[in-house]
Amino acid sequence: MTGRRVGFIGLGNMGGRIVRRIVDGGQAVLGFDLDASRAAAVGATAAATVTEVVRGSDVILMSLPDSKAVEAVVRGDEGILAASRAGQIVVDLSTAAPGSTVRLHAAFAERDVEYLDAGVSGGAAAAEKGTLTIMAGGSAAALEELGGLFELFTSKVFPMGESGAGHTAKLLNNFLNAVSLAATAEVMVAGRKAGLDLRTLLDVLNASSGVNFATLNRFPRIIEGDYLEGGLTGALMMKDVVLYVDHLHELGVPSLNASGPMASFGLANSTGYAHLISNRVVDAIGDISGGVRLHDEPGADDGSGKATP
């Protein structure tokens, strides 16, 4: 990465944490966000516009909510595409529709600009520790060139193939994440209502065939009242599940298992949890199960039907 100037667009929950890792690793970053205060908060130099980032950078990374936002930032009158120049590399770290990604890749190729789709996984905690996983589509040479930059915030980088392959892998991963989170939330609420000790229940699950990322990494914290705030929201989780279903339709594959997470996160989003971390789906399920919480809090049902004093 020596001599390559880095720009970053989208300094929210994930983007901001990634930028902090890059800056702490010794690489200056020119950053843009609709909230202008975010750049300074993560150690980046604030840019006034997307165009300023593009003109002042050789590598531009994006971390945006969805394909609609990506398309707007790329194709807008003062977007990345219009200001781009030959030899630049644009990296989309967002969770986006693969079809959109392929079209953007083609548009950038006409300007001799490399476009990589580089979905990231691991959540806010991994972003802070610099241990994110990247699944990337696009030029293998461009991906290799960015190895030193990616090392500042990732522990694993998987080349997945042509343009769109990275975002496809990301959707498949996120769907399994949604399934395991929603299903484990339901199981844990049932365990609470049945009067089981939840720590022991998690020990059982993690030593048995029900083990998954949620039982290992999420619920040991949630049962203590720590929801790991700062990660993927319920609204964004639902967006990812819908993208998954849409993409499977394009591939001609039936999405037979989508109804569970669609129902669970639909419930959470319609009952006030949409803009909180997706882990709060367990509270939405608890709400319709008699006000159950996995941890003790005043007024909550402890699983026996009696409110905690």
N, C-alpha and C positions, 0 to 999 in steps of 0.2 A: 504493500500500500504506500510505499515511499513516494512522495511527490503527487499523490492523488488526493485532491480536495474532496471532502465529504459533505454532502447536504442531506437534510432529513426533513420530511414533510409529514406532520401528524405526530404531536408530542403528548399524546394521551397516556392512558394507563400502561400500555405496552411500549409505545414509541418513546415516551419519556424515560422509561427505565432502560431501554436499549441505548438511547443517547447517553445517558449517564455512564453506562459501562464503556462506551466508546471514548468519551471524554476522559474518564478516569484512566483509560488505557493509553492516553497520550496523544489521541487524534482529535484535532480541532473539528468542530461540526458547525455548519451554518444551518440553522433550523427555522422552520416556519410552522405556525399553528394559528388557527383562528383566534385562540386565546394567546395574545402576544406575550403574556407574562410567563408562559411555560418554558420558553427557550432559556431564559436566564436561570430559572429554577433548576434546570438539569445541566447547566454549565455550557450551553450552546450560545453561539452568537446569533442574535435575532435578525431574521430577514423580514422585510416589510411585505414581500410578495413571493409567490411561487416562482415567478420569473427571476427574481433576484437569486433565489436558491440555485436555479438551473444555470444561470450565467456564472455563478461563483463556485460551481462544483464540477468535478469530473465524474463522481459517483453520486447518484441521488437515490436515497432509500425512502420508501413510503410505508406508513403504518396507519391505515385508514379503516373506517367501520365496515364498509361493504363495497361492492362493485360500482354502485351508483356514485359513491364518493370518489372512488378511483377514477372512473370515467370522467367525472367533472374536473378533477385536478389534472388529468392528463390531456383531455381534449378541449378544455376551456379556451377561450380566446387568448388568455394570458397563462395558459397551462404549460405543462412540461413539454409536450410534443412540439408546440409552436416555438418554444425557446431552445429546444435541444439542438445539439451539434454533433457531427460525426465523431465517433470515438468515445462518447459517453456511455456509461452503464447505468441503467435504471433498474432498481430492485424493488419489487412489490412484496412486502412482508405481511400484507393483509390476508384475510380469508376472503377469497373472491371467486366469482363464477369462472370456471375454466374456459368457457366459450368466449367470454369477454377478454380474458387474458390472451388467448390466441389471436384475437383481432387486434389488440393493442400491440402485441409482439410484431405483427405484420406491418402495422403503421410505423413503428419505430425503425424496423428494418429498412424501410424506404429512405430513412434519414441516416442510415448507417449507425444506428444506436442499438446497443444490446439491451434487451428487456428480459429480466429474470423474474419468474414467479417463485418466491421463496417463502412458503408458509412456515410459520414458527409454532412450536408447541412446547408446553411446560408451564405456562401461566406466569403470573406476576412474580412469584417466588423464584422461578428459574431465571427470569429476566434480571432480577436484582443480583442473583448469584453468578450470572454469566454462563448458565448451563442450558440454554434453550436448545431445542432440536430444530434444524432446518431441513425441509424437504423441498428440493429445487428443481425447476424445469427451465430449459433454455440452454444456451451455449455452455458447454463444458469448459471451454477456454476462459470465458468470462467468469464463471464460477470459481475456477482455480485461481484466477487473478485476484479475486476478493477474499481468498482464504485467510490472509492476515487480518483483514477487517472483521470477518465473521468470528475469528478466534476470540475477539474481545467480548462477545456476548453469547457464544454458543459452545456446546461441548461436542455436538455431532452435526455433521452436514451430509445429507444423503442426496446425491444426484439421481433424479427420478426419470430423466429423459427429455423429450422435446417440450416446447412451450406448452403450458397448461398442465403438465404432469405433476408439478409441485403442488399446484392448487387442488388438483384432483386428490392427491394423497392426503392433503390437509383436510378436505371435506370428509373423506373416509375415516380419518382419525377422529375428527371432531364429532362425527355421528356416534362412534363407539363411546366417546367420552360422554356424550349426552345420554346414551342408553344406560351406561354404568352409573352415572350420577343420579338420574331419575329413579332407576330401579333400586339402587342402594338407599336412597332417601325414603322410599316407600317401605323397604324392609326395616330400616332403623326406626321409623315411626311405629311400625307393627311391633317391633321388639320392645319399645318403650311402653306401649299400651299393654303388652303381655307381661310386663313386670320384670323383664330380663335385665341383668346388669349389662349396660351397653359396652363397657370396656371388654368384658369377657366375651360378649357376642362378636365384637370386632376381632378379638383373638381367634375365635372359632373360624370366622369367615376367612381370615388371612392365613389360616392353616388348612383351609379346605378349598373345595372347587369353586366357591363363590367369590374368591379373591379377585379384586380389580383395583384400578387406580384410585377410585373413590374410597374403597375400604382401607387402602394402604396410606393414602396421603391426605384425604379430605376429612373423613369422619372422625379420626382420632382427635382432630382439632375442633370440629364442629360440636362434638359432645361436651367440650369444655367451654363452649360459648364463643369460640373464635371461628368466624365464618371465612377467614382468609380474604377479607375485603380488598378490593383493588384489581381483581381479575375480571374475567369475562362476565358480562352482565346477563341477566335472564333474557333480555331482548336480543342481544347478540347471539346467545345460544340458539334461540328460536330461529333467527336469521340463518344460522349455519345449517340447522336441520332442514329448513326449507330449501336452501341451496343444494343440499345433498339429495333431497327428493327430486328436485328439478333435474339435477345432473344424471341421476339414475334413469329418469324418464328419457333423457337424451341418449343414454347408452342402451336403452331397451332392457333394463334390469328392473324387476319389480321391487318396490321398497316396502316389503312386507312387515318390517319391524319398526317402521317410523311412527306408528300410531301412539306408542307408549310415551316417548319423549315429547311428541307434539302435544299430547294431552297434558302431560305434567308441566311443561314450561308454558303452555297456553294458560293453564290454571294460574301459575305463578304470576305471569305477566298481566293477567286480567284482574288480579287481586292485590296489586300494589307493589309487586316485587320486580317489575320489569327493569328498573334502572339500578337495582342492587345486584351484587354478585350472584351468579347462577346457583351457587350453593344454597341460596335461600329457598330453592324449590322445596327443600325439606320442611320449611316453615309453612309453605302454602299447603302441602299435604297434611301437615300437622293441624293447620287451621280447620280443615274440613273433617278432621278426625277427632274433634272435640277440644281444640286448642292445645294440642300436644307440642311440647318442646323437648328436644333431646337433652337439654341442660337445664339446671334449676334457675328459674327467674321468678320474681314475684308475680303471682296471679296465673302462672302457667300450670297446665295439667301435668302431673308427674307420671302419668300413665295409668294411675289407679282411678282416675275420674275426680280426684280431689285437687283443688288449687293449692299451689305452693304458698305458704304464708309469707 
